[in-house]
Amino acid sequence: MFHLQQKCFLKLLDLSPEEITGLLDLAADLKAKKKAGIPHALHAGKNIALIFEKTSTRTRCAFEVAAYDLGMNCTYLDPSGSQIGKKESIADTARVLGRMYDGIEYRGFGQQIVEDLARYSGVPVWNGLTNEFHPTQILADFLTIREHFGFLKGIKLVYLGDARYNMGNSLMVGCAKMGMHFVACAPKKYWPDEKLITDCRTIAAVTDATLEFSEDVSSVAGAHAIYTDVWVSMGEPDSVWEERIQDLIPYRVTGEIMRKAGSQCVFMHCLPSFHDLNTAIGKSIFEKFGVDCMEVTDEVFEGPQSIVFDEAENRMHTIKAVMAATL
């Protein structure tokens, strides 16, 4: 079995293209075993801690189901379930949990927190999401793309919307690592950080990846995948909604955008999505600003080109691969 024994999974910048491919191959193998009903309790008797300073449906369920499939026990610590960063420092928390658990997942705020957990814990640490990076999501996305098209190298992925945070950053890094064609399509102030762009261009020079940054939605032409995310990230104040809506409405993924891309194109989203009025936030935004959907229309989200729920399922298979390989 492919392994990265005792290695942490903090950001894709830390991994080689061969290691990313190894994780995707392992995920595909474990997925096939699960579908066939073949047990794969590779780490029976081990214990992991799941620290969630930001709550999540997919990430929590993916880690818990993956852990159970691997024969492990897990402890879930919600935002009120630990003293991390409040009464106890990150370093002290890491050293305590590292004595009790075989692995630690962290989902929360700054990247430095998960880096410090890895530095002090002495056990594998996995990034379930930080403000800067979301590497487990990218593995799920790439497995889904590979399942749909059969390959990754040369795939054109266009990210529409706010590309400054964890999803835009991580997709750009992942595409650079895997020799893909990444396009950030948004107003310039929503493009990724210049230093990260420079780092990714250096990677792309080796892998033959293409990195493109555009304010013109015609850049979706010929895309294999169009990707978007919510316009306001977790933890940001409600006051930013009006500005984001004004700036990003032209970059909403609509039926017209998908037609510009072409019939080969799939639609992707890391979820949750504001594609209708069936959420409390969606209703509130409609009442305040009169928009009945935000980053994607319901037509596209529910349409035949949407593969969002394949991505959601693959969160579990790829997270399982990360834990199986690193423990």
Secondary structure as UniProt FT lines:
FT   TURN            5..6
FT   HELIX           12..14
FT   HELIX           17..36
FT   TURN            42..45
FT   STRAND          47..52
FT   HELIX           57..69
FT   TURN            70..71
FT   STRAND          73..77
FT   TURN            79..80
FT   TURN            85..87
FT   HELIX           90..100
FT   STRAND          103..107
FT   HELIX           111..121
FT   STRAND          125..129
FT   HELIX           135..149
FT   TURN            153..154
FT   STRAND          156..160
FT   HELIX           166..177
FT   TURN            178..179
FT   STRAND          181..185
FT   HELIX           188..190
FT   HELIX           194..207
FT   STRAND          210..214
FT   HELIX           217..220
FT   TURN            221..222
FT   STRAND          225..228
FT   TURN            234..235
FT   HELIX           238..240
FT   HELIX           241..248
FT   HELIX           249..251
FT   HELIX           255..261
FT   TURN            263..264
FT   STRAND          266..269
FT   HELIX           280..289
FT   HELIX           298..301
FT   TURN            304..305
FT   HELIX           308..326
//
